[in-house]
Amino acid sequence: PVSSKHYAHITPQRGHWAWQKGWGPQGQQELWASDMFGFAPEADMWWSEPEGPEPLHGAAGFGENTWSKGLIAYGQNEPKWGPKHEGIHDFDSSGGHRRLSTQLPAVETRAVVPVPVQWPGFFEPDHLTCGPAEVVAVLTSNGMGAFVPAADSAAGHSAAFSLEGLVELGMVRGLSWAASKLLVVTTSGKIASCPLVGTGAQKATCSQLSVPSLPSSFGTAPATAIEVKTGSGLRVMVATGSRVSLLELHVDDEGLHWREAGSVFLPEDAQVVAVAATHDSLLVTAEDGSAHLWHLRADGAAVSEEASHVDVPTFDSRRKWQSACLLPNGKIMRLASTWQRSKGGASMLSPELLI
């Protein structure tokens, strides 16, 4: 038999290449689940068994289906069948209504508008955080950054700056803007504080916080740290797949360490690319650019398990979404790398802010 034909021959058989009467153990049916009883196209026509119920030799569809006796009574009178049992399967709660839906639920998308920015030369930012005023900070993974006005009506002149002291701590994997400083989570798991002297400063010197490194089990996944008003005063949000863990510092007999205090989830097929947070909000960006918003309590815990708002940008194949943050006015600012055509006609990736 040719195995490539098995999807066209789904009459049940016994065993992988064995012959069995074509009616099968559940009675006389035309359609069967493919691969359930093996692949044997010849069993659609005839069989020959050394033992078993009569007839040992025959062809599909002729005579009585003796092979089904004592197995499963499907659509026939089987004397060995037990008493009728109560059906407890709940069709709706098992997701059957979703599986049988003829149409996926519509996802409402929103057109995003590019913010005109004059970027520093040779600048390829990876991270974004929103400040307390209408200013955002974008940052490369090696600590080169720029402050950009968040206004969407006029071209913004970005002010370049750099974060010094990060080299020995690792590359940037996430950051947040806390009052007059940036909190940076690095790929080594260490957290650094980088004081800012206004948004016109050209550099800031970072120092490691006196807290344990994040657990190595999280690898270099997207993460951010925020200051909270209770407990240890610090919370970390770190993503793994479509799950975001909320970590807090805890002291026990083993000393000071991070422990999970809660978690939030994105849809199963979502892949987190960035995590941003303020003292009262958590914004998680997925690979498709969708931004999922949770409100936080004073202790940094999520108010609810489900996101209170999901903002989905219109699809654009030219864009690779990198991060998003929540502005003080409630609008969402996004950072993307977008394929654009230069004056010479060549295509190149350029940073883009969108609101």
N, C-alpha and C positions, 0 to 999 in steps of 0.2 A: 504493500500500500504506500501511497505517496502522502507523507504527513502534511504537506501544504494544502491538502484537500480537506483537512479535518473540520474546518469551519463550514464547509458545504455539506458535510455528512454528520449530522448530529443525532442520528438514531442511536439509542442507548445500546451499549454492549457490556459484556462482562470482562473486566480486565482491560489492559492497555491494547493488546493485539489479539484478544480472544473473540470468538464468535458467540453471539447470543441471539436468541430470537428477537426480531426487530421490534416487537411490541414493547419489550422492556418490562422491568419489575413493577412499574406503576400502572400498567394497563395499556390501552391502545391510545397513544397520543401522536400527534403529528410533529410537534415542536418540543425540543428538549434543551436544557441549558448546555451550551457547548462546553466540552471538556469534562463533563460530570461523569460519564461512563467510559471514557477512553476514546481513542481515535481508530476506527476500523471501517473504512468505507464499504468493504465487502459485506459487512453485516447488514447493510441496507438490503441485501439481496438474499443471502442464504447463510446457513450455519451448519456445523457438524461438530457435535460434542461427544467425547468418549463416555460420559456418565451424566446422570441427571434425569429429570422427568422426560417422559416421552412428549413429543417426538424428538429423538436425538439428532435427526437430520430433517431439515425443512427449509422453508423460505419465508421471508418476512411477510406478515399479513395473511398467512394461510393457516386455518385451523384455530384451535383454542389456545389462548396464552397460558400455557401450563407453567411457564417459568415464573409467573408472578405469585403462585400459590405459596402462602405462608410468609410472604415478604411484606408487601405494602398493598393494602386494599385501596385501589384508586379507581373510583367509578365502577366498582363491581361488588358483587355480594361475596364477602370473604368470611366463612364461618369461624375462622380462628381469630378474627379481629376482636379486640377487647371492648369493654363498655365505652361509650362515648364520654370524652372528658370535657371539662369546662375550658373554653378558650379565654385566656387572661391577657392575650396580646393587645396592647393599646396602640392602635395604628398611628394616631396623631402624635402621641408623645415619643414614638420611636423615629419620628422624622419622615414617615411615609408620605405625608402631605407635601413635604418639600421635595422628596425624591420624584414624586409623580407630577410635580409642577411643570407645566408646559413652557414656562417662561421665567427667567431669572428676574428677581426684583430689580427694578430700575435704580441706578445709582445717580443721584443728582450731582452734577459737576458744576464747577464755577470757573469762568475765564479769569485768569490772573493777568495782571498788568505789569510789564517790566518797569522798574524804577531806573531812570537815567542816572548813571554813575560814571564819573571819570576815575577809573581805577589807577593805582600805581603801576608802573611798568613791570612786566613779567610777574604778575601777581595771580596766583591760582589758589584761592581760599578753599578750605574744606569744611569750616565750622562757622556757626552763626549764633549770636546771642543778642537779645534786645535789652537796651539799657532803660533806666528809670525815666529818662527823657525821650524825646522822639529821635533817638540816635541808636544805631545798631553797630556792633563790632563783628567783623569777619576775620577769620584767622586761618592760617595754614597749619598743617600738622607740625611744622618745625618752629612755630611761634612768631611768624611774620603776620602782621595784622593791619587793619584799616578801620577807622571810624567813618561811618557814612550816615548823613541825615536820612531819616526815614520818610521824608515828604515825597509824595508821588507826583508832584506837580511841576517841579523844576529840577534841572540837572544838579546832582549833588557832587560837591568836590570832596573826595575822600581824603582823610588825613592818615598817612602811614605811621605805624608804630611797630615796635618789636617787644617781645617778652624775653627777657634775659634770665638765665639760670635754669632753663628747662632742659638743657642738653643732657645733664646727668640724671634727670628724672624720667626721660622718655618722651615720645612723641605725644601730641595732643590727641585725645580721643573724645573730648567733650568739654564744654565750659559753660559757666553761668556768670551773670553780672549781679554782684551783691553789693549794693550801695556804692562805695567808692573803690571797689576792687573786683578783679576777675578771679573766680575759682576755677582751676583747671584740673581735670582728671587726665592722667597720663597713661600710656600703654604699659608702664611698669606697675600700675595699680596705685601709685603715689598720688596725693592730692596737693596742689600748690596754690598759694595765695599770691596774687599779683596786684599790689596797690596801684591805683590810678591817680594821677594828678591832673584832673580835667581830661577832656577828650582831645586836647591839642598836644598832649605829651607825646614825645617821639619814642619813648621807651619806658618800660616798667620792669623792675627787678622782682623776680618771683622767688619765694622760699617755700620749702616743704612744710606742710602742716604736721603737727605732732600727733598724728593719728596712724593707726595701722594701715598698711597697704590693702587694697581690695583683694578678696580671695582670688587665687590664680585660676580657679575653676571658671571664672567669667572671661578669661583670656583678654583679648583687646576689644571686646564688644563695646558698642556705643554706650556712654555713661555721662552723667552730670552730677554735680554736688551743689547743695543749697544749704543756707543757714536757716534754722528753725528756732522758734522761740521757747521750745521746751526740751527737756531731756539733755542730751549731749550737745545740742546746738547745731548738729550737722546731720544731714541726710544725703544719701546717694541713691540715684536711680540708674540701674544698669540693665541693658536689654540682652536677651538670649532668644534668638528666633523671633517669635511673635509675642513673647512674654517679657514684661518689664518688672524686675524685682525692686522693691523699696527697702533699702538697707538702713539700719540704725546701729550706733555704737552701743555695745553692751559690756558690762564688767561682771566677771564671775571669778571662780577660783583659778581659772587659766589666764586671767588678766583681761585687758581691753581688746575686743575684737568686734568684727562686723557680724550682724545677724539679720536675717530677713524678717521684716516687720509687716510685710504685705506684698501684694503683686497686682498688676493689672494686665489685661490681655487684649491683643488685637485679633482680628480674624485669623484663623489658622494658616491661611495661605499668605499672610502678610509678612514681609521681611523688614525689620526695623533698620533704618540707616542713621537715625539721630534721635537723641533725647534732650529736650530742653525743659527747664523748670524755673519757676520763681517761688517766692515764699507761699503763694496760694494757688499755683497752677502747674500742671504737668502736660507738656505737649510732645507727642511722639510722632515722628515722621517715618512713613513707610516708603518702600522703594518706588511705589507708584506716585509719590508726592502727596498722598493723603495725610492730613494732620489730624491726630486724635487727641482731644482735649479732656483732661480730668481736672476737677477742682480739688485742692488740698486743704486739709484742716491745719490748725496752728502747729500740730506736731509733725506735719509732713505726710500724713497718711491720706490716701485717696478717700474722698467723700463717698464714692460709689464704685462698684466693680466695673460698670460699663461707662464708656466715654460719654460725657455730657454733650459733646458736639464732634462731628467728623466733617472736615472740610476737604473736598476732593477737587483738585485742579483739572481742567480740561486736558485730555491726553495730547502730548506733543512728543513725537519720537525723537526730536532733536535734543531733548533735555534729559539730563541725568540729575535727579533730585538728590541733594546732599544734606539739607537741614532746614529747619523752620523754627521760628520763635514767635511769642505773643507780645505784640506792642501794648503799651499802656492804654491805648484807645480801643483795645479788643480786636484789632485787625491782626491777621497772620502774615508775617513776612517770611519769604522763602528764599533759599539760596540754591542755585542750580548751575551746572556746567552745561552750556548750550553750544551746539555746533553752529557756527556762523561763518559766512563767506567774507574773506578779507578783500581789500581793494584790488589785490593782485589776482583774485579769483580762487585762491586756495581756501579749503575749509579748515577751521581751527576751533578748538574748544575755548570758550570765553566765559568768565564768571558772570552771573546775572542775578540780580535781586528782583523778586516779583512780589506783588502785594494784591 
